Amino acid sequence: MTWEILCGLITLVTFMLAVGGVLVKLIRTLAMLESAVRELKEFITRQSGKNEYFYKELSRIDKQIAALEEKLRFVRCFDDLSV
């Protein structure tokens, strides 16, 4: 084996190790990202259910407030007549 062949083999092995290290880090990062996206989708699903519940509650409360305001207008109407 000559020096040129030995240097070429060392260069190829070093290159493979460097590329392999980068690929391992990239694959690990992609796996973590995929896991985070999956958790985010689950959170969004749960949150949309909660949002629907709160929307219904707010609609119910809004109807109650509207009914109380209507009663208040009705009472004020009679108060204005009696004065």
C-alpha positions in Angstrom: 0.0 0.0 0.0 1.4 3.4 -0.9 1.0 6.7 0.9 -1.5 7.9 -1.7 -3.8 5.0 -1.2 -3.5 5.2 2.6 -4.3 8.9 2.6 -7.2 8.3 0.3 -8.7 5.6 2.5 -8.2 7.8 5.6 -9.9 10.7 3.8 -12.8 8.5 2.8 -13.3 7.1 6.3 -13.1 10.5 7.8 -15.6 11.9 5.3 -18.0 9.0 6.0 -17.7 9.6 9.7 -18.4 13.3 9.3 -21.4 12.7 7.0 -22.7 9.9 9.3 -22.5 12.2 12.3 -24.4 14.9 10.6 -27.0 12.4 9.4 -27.5 10.9 12.9 -28.0 14.4 14.3 -30.4 15.3 11.4 -32.4 12.1 11.9 -32.6 12.6 15.7 -33.8 16.2 15.2 -36.4 15.1 12.6 -37.7 12.5 15.0 -38.0 15.0 17.8 -39.7 17.5 15.5 -42.2 14.8 14.4 -43.0 14.0 18.0 -43.5 17.7 18.8 -45.8 18.1 15.8 -47.8 15.0 16.9 -48.2 16.5 20.5 -49.2 19.8 19.0 -51.9 18.2 16.9 -53.2 16.4 20.0 -53.2 19.6 22.0 -55.1 21.5 19.2 -57.7 18.7 19.1 -58.2 18.9 22.9 -58.2 22.7 22.8 -60.8 22.9 20.1 -63.1 20.8 22.2 -62.6 23.1 25.2 -63.2 26.1 22.9 -66.5 24.7 21.7 -67.6 24.2 25.3 -66.6 27.8 26.3 -68.3 29.2 23.1 -71.6 27.4 24.1 -71.2 28.8 27.7 -70.6 32.3 26.4 -73.6 32.1 24.1 -75.8 30.9 27.0 -74.6 33.7 29.2 -75.0 36.3 26.4 -78.6 35.2 26.0 -79.2 35.5 29.8 -77.7 39.0 29.7 -79.9 40.0 26.8 -83.0 38.7 28.6 -82.0 40.6 31.8 -81.4 43.8 29.8 -84.8 43.4 28.2 -86.4 43.0 31.6 -84.6 46.1 32.8 -85.8 48.1 29.8 -89.3 46.9 30.5 -89.1 48.0 34.2 -87.6 51.4 33.3 -90.4 51.9 30.8 -92.9 51.6 33.7 -90.8 53.8 35.9 -90.8 56.6 33.4 -94.5 56.4 33.1 -95.1 56.6 36.9 -92.9 59.7 37.3 
